[in-house]
Amino acid sequence: MKAAVTRPAAVAALVAAEDRENERAAFWALVPMPARVVVMLTARLPRDRAADPLTSFTRAERHHIALALEVMTSHLAVAAQCMRDTAPTHTVLLH
């Protein structure tokens, strides 16, 4: 099994994966702290975790945060539409 890791293609794949993770961690650090706090609260995690680097979150926590972000993004899109002085883009049928 060690031979598979030392092949140039395998090493390149590991380096690329590490580079992507480092990029994600760098972008996470650029997210303003108030936004990170809201994300933690939405994901029902302690607000103190907002200051944590991306690499400190487990895979399960990151999945939970990503789902919370998707829900929050959809709610924010509706809220933003409500604030605009335009016709709604969605219609609701009442029975």
N, C-alpha and C positions, 0 to 999 in steps of 0.2 A: 504494500500500500504506500510506503514511503516513496517509491519510484514515481507514482502518479503525481505526488505533490511536487516533486523536483523537476518534472518536465516543464519546458519553457511555456507551453500553453496553459498548464495548470497554474504556474506561478503568475503569469500574466492575468489570469482570471481572478486570482486572489488579490492581486494588487489593484485591479480595476474595482473590485467589490469594496476594498478598503477605501479607495479614493472616493467612491460614491457615498460611502458612509461619512467620510470626513466632510464632503460637500454638504450633505444633509445637516450635519452637526453645526457647520458654519452658518448655514441659513437659519437654523433654529436659534442660534445666538443673536441673530439680527432681528428676530421678532420682538417688538416692544414688550416690555415687562407687563404692562396692563393687559395686553392681548393674551399673553401667556397665562396670566392669572385667570382670566375668563375661561380659557381653554381647560385649565385644571379643574375649575369649579364645575364646568359643564360635564367634564368626564368623571366628576365625583371623586377627584383626587385632592389631597391636601394642597392648599394654595401655595405652601412653601416649596412644593415641587416645581413651581414655575421657574425658580432660579437654577434648577438642576440642568446640567448639560444633557443633550440628547442621548448620549451614550449611557446615562445612568438609568434610563427607562428599560424595563424588560420588554420582550417582544409582545407579551400580552398587554402590557400597559400602553405600548405604542399603538397597538391595534384598537384598544378601547378609546384612546385619544383621537385616533383618525376617524372612528365612527362618530364620536361626539362632534368633531369638527364638521363632518358632512351634514349632520342634523342641524347644527348651529348655522352653517352656511345657507341651508335652504330657508331657515327661519329668518335670517338676516336679509335674504333676497326679497322675501315677502314684505318685511318691515320697510325696506328701502323703497319698494314699489308703492307702499302706502304713503310714504312721505313725498313722493313725486306728484306734481300737479298734472298728471297725464291720465289717459284712459287705462283701466286695468288690462293687463295682458291675459288674464285668466277669467273665466266666467264660472259661476257656481249655479248649478241647477237645484232649485229647491222643490221638493215634492210635497 
